[in-house]
Amino acid sequence: MERAFFYGDLLFETILVQNDTIPHLTLHYKRLSESAALLKMELCGLNEEKFYQEILHHAALFRMQQPSVQTLRARFVLYRDSEGFYLPNSNRSKYQISIFRFEPKPILQPLQLGVYREQSKAPGPFSNLKTGNALVYVMASIWAKENNLDDALILNTNNEIIEASSSNIFWLKNGIWHTPPLSSGCVDGIGRVLFMQENPCLETICTLQDLQSAEQCVLTNALQKPRPFSV
């Protein structure tokens, strides 16, 4: 994984595994395959069925060591496996699957978030992907912990709030849900897609005032149900 280490030349999917099922498998595979095409990575002969079976195989190996664990978190990493410096010699890829226990904490009250202002994120076609270029999320998470917050909100280079460190954001105003558009630079999250399928929603530029005056704010991702937050 030298290129992944040196250049962040990778894609990843964070996937919930419940017993022998993967919720929203098709959405995960679709995002991975479309992202790989955009970054000109080969898909290692994967189709949706092989993608599914590979994750379940690694989950089964994990459960052999910890048989009582039913809900798992899988991290699927697709990386370009090539020599070269910035210019790779080929677009050949490999993948790696890691499995972790997953025990979501019950949410008894809204999560407390703040706005991380030390580094912003530039919008563009790559900003919607889940890649190895994740330092802004790492540093925002550290900042949130240092300030006794549950999470941090990320700004784009236009000073618009676009997402949290590992979730998309939605807010309710006058009975209508809103979320930042993909053009603002947020990740095209699975939880985002599902929430928009289930709720009429407008894609709207987000400011701090929008969130502070909202009737309700929630975080979404592929692992958990929508979680309320305040700023």
C-alpha positions in Angstrom: 0.0 0.0 0.0 2.9 2.4 -0.6 1.0 4.7 -2.9 -1.9 4.8 -0.4 0.5 5.7 2.4 2.5 8.3 0.5 -0.3 9.9 -1.6 -3.6 9.0 -0.1 -4.3 7.2 -3.4 -7.2 5.1 -2.2 -11.0 4.9 -1.8 -12.8 3.4 1.2 -16.2 2.3 2.2 -17.4 2.0 5.8 -20.0 -0.7 6.0 -22.4 -2.0 8.6 -22.6 -5.8 8.8 -25.5 -7.3 10.8 -25.3 -11.1 11.2 -24.9 -12.1 7.6 -26.5 -9.1 6.0 -25.1 -5.8 4.7 -27.7 -3.1 4.7 -27.7 -0.9 1.5 -25.1 -3.2 -0.2 -26.1 -1.9 -3.7 -25.6 1.7 -2.7 -22.1 0.9 -1.2 -21.0 -1.0 -4.3 -22.4 1.7 -6.7 -20.5 4.4 -4.9 -17.3 2.4 -4.9 -17.5 1.5 -8.6 -18.4 5.1 -9.7 -15.6 6.5 -7.5 -13.1 4.1 -8.9 -14.1 5.0 -12.4 -13.6 8.7 -11.6 -10.2 8.1 -10.1 -9.2 5.7 -13.0 -8.7 2.7 -10.6 -9.3 -0.8 -11.7 -11.9 -2.6 -9.7 -10.0 -5.9 -9.2 -12.6 -7.9 -11.0 -15.2 -7.0 -8.3 -18.9 -7.1 -9.0 -21.6 -6.6 -6.4 -21.9 -10.3 -5.4 -18.1 -10.7 -5.0 -18.0 -7.4 -3.0 -20.7 -8.8 -0.7 -19.0 -12.3 -0.3 -15.6 -10.9 0.4 -16.9 -8.7 3.3 -19.0 -11.6 4.7 -15.9 -13.9 4.6 -13.8 -11.5 6.6 -16.7 -10.9 9.0 -17.0 -14.6 9.5 -13.3 -14.9 10.3 -13.7 -12.1 12.9 -16.6 -13.9 14.5 -14.6 -17.1 14.9 -12.5 -15.1 17.4 -15.4 -13.2 18.9 -18.6 -15.3 18.3 -20.8 -13.2 20.6 -20.5 -10.1 18.4 -23.4 -9.7 16.0 -23.0 -6.2 14.6 -19.7 -5.3 12.9 -18.1 -2.4 11.1 -16.2 -3.3 7.9 -13.7 -1.0 6.2 -13.2 -1.8 2.6 -10.1 0.0 1.1 -9.4 0.0 -2.6 -5.9 1.3 -3.4 -3.9 1.8 -6.6 -1.1 -0.8 -6.5 1.6 0.7 -8.8 5.1 2.0 -8.7 5.8 5.5 -9.7 5.7 8.9 -8.0 2.8 11.2 -8.5 2.3 9.6 -11.9 1.5 5.9 -11.4 2.9 3.4 -13.8 -0.5 1.7 -14.1 -4.0 1.8 -12.6 -3.9 -1.7 -11.2 -5.5 -1.9 -7.8 -5.9 -4.1 -4.8 -8.2 -4.1 -1.8 -8.0 -4.7 1.9 -10.9 -5.4 4.3 -10.7 -4.8 8.0 -13.4 -5.8 10.5 -14.2 -4.1 13.9 -16.7 -4.5 16.7 -19.5 -1.9 16.4 -21.6 -0.9 19.4 -23.4 2.4 18.8 -23.9 4.5 22.0 -27.5 5.4 22.8 -28.2 9.1 22.2 -29.9 10.5 25.3 -29.6 14.2 24.3 -28.5 16.1 21.2 -24.8 15.9 20.4 -22.9 19.1 20.8 -21.0 20.3 17.8 -18.8 23.3 17.0 -17.4 24.8 13.8 -13.8 23.8 12.9 -12.2 26.9 11.4 -8.5 26.0 11.2 -8.7 24.3 7.7 -11.5 24.4 5.1 -12.3 21.9 2.3 -12.3 22.9 -1.4 -15.4 21.8 -3.4 -14.8 19.7 -6.5 -15.6 16.3 -8.0 -13.1 14.6 -5.7 -14.5 16.2 -2.5 -17.6 14.0 -2.7 -15.6 10.8 -2.6 -14.3 8.9 0.5 -10.6 9.0 -0.2 -7.3 8.9 1.8 -7.1 12.7 1.8 -8.8 13.0 5.1 -6.5 15.2 7.3 -9.2 17.9 7.6 -11.5 15.2 9.3 -8.7 13.9 11.5 -7.8 17.4 12.7 -11.4 18.5 13.1 -12.0 15.4 15.3 -9.0 16.2 17.5 -10.2 19.8 17.8 -13.6 18.6 18.9 -12.2 16.3 21.6 -9.9 19.1 22.8 -12.9 21.4 23.2 -15.2 18.8 24.9 -17.5 18.5 21.8 -19.0 15.4 20.3 -18.1 16.3 16.8 -17.0 19.2 14.5 -18.6 20.9 11.5 -16.5 21.3 8.4 -16.4 24.5 6.3 -15.7 24.7 2.6 -13.5 27.5 1.0 -16.6 29.6 0.6 -17.0 29.6 4.4 -20.2 27.4 4.1 -20.9 24.6 6.5 -20.9 21.4 4.5 -20.8 18.3 6.8 -19.4 16.9 10.1 -16.2 14.9 10.5 -17.9 11.6 9.7 -21.5 12.4 8.8 -23.7 14.5 6.5 -25.9 17.1 8.1 -29.6 18.0 7.7 -31.7 20.7 9.4 -35.4 21.3 9.6 -36.8 24.8 8.9 -40.5 25.6 8.5 -41.2 21.9 8.3 -38.8 21.3 5.4 -35.6 19.4 5.6 -32.4 21.0 4.1 -28.9 19.7 3.4 -25.8 21.2 1.7 -25.6 20.3 -2.0 -22.9 18.0 -3.3 -21.5 21.0 -5.2 -20.6 22.6 -1.8 -18.0 19.8 -1.3 -19.6 17.4 1.2 -19.1 13.6 0.9 -21.9 11.8 -1.0 -22.8 9.7 2.0 -25.0 6.6 2.1 -26.9 8.0 5.0 -27.5 11.2 3.1 -28.9 9.3 0.2 -31.2 7.3 2.4 -32.5 10.3 4.4 -33.3 12.1 1.1 -35.2 9.1 -0.2 -37.3 9.0 3.0 -37.8 12.8 3.5 -38.6 15.6 1.1 -35.5 17.7 1.2 -34.0 20.9 -0.4 -30.3 21.2 -1.1 -29.4 24.5 0.4 -26.2 26.4 1.3 -25.7 26.2 5.1 -24.6 28.8 7.5 -24.2 28.7 11.3 -27.3 30.8 11.7 -29.3 28.2 9.7 -28.4 25.5 12.2 -28.8 27.6 15.3 -32.3 28.7 14.2 -33.4 25.3 12.9 -36.3 23.4 14.4 -34.1 20.3 14.4 -30.6 19.2 13.2 -29.5 15.7 12.5 -26.3 13.8 11.5 -26.5 10.9 9.1 -24.1 8.2 8.0 -24.2 4.5 6.9 -23.6 3.1 10.4 -26.3 4.7 12.5 -29.8 6.1 12.5 -30.0 9.9 12.2 -28.7 11.5 15.4 -29.8 14.9 16.7 -27.3 17.7 17.3 -27.1 21.3 18.3 -24.4 24.0 17.7 
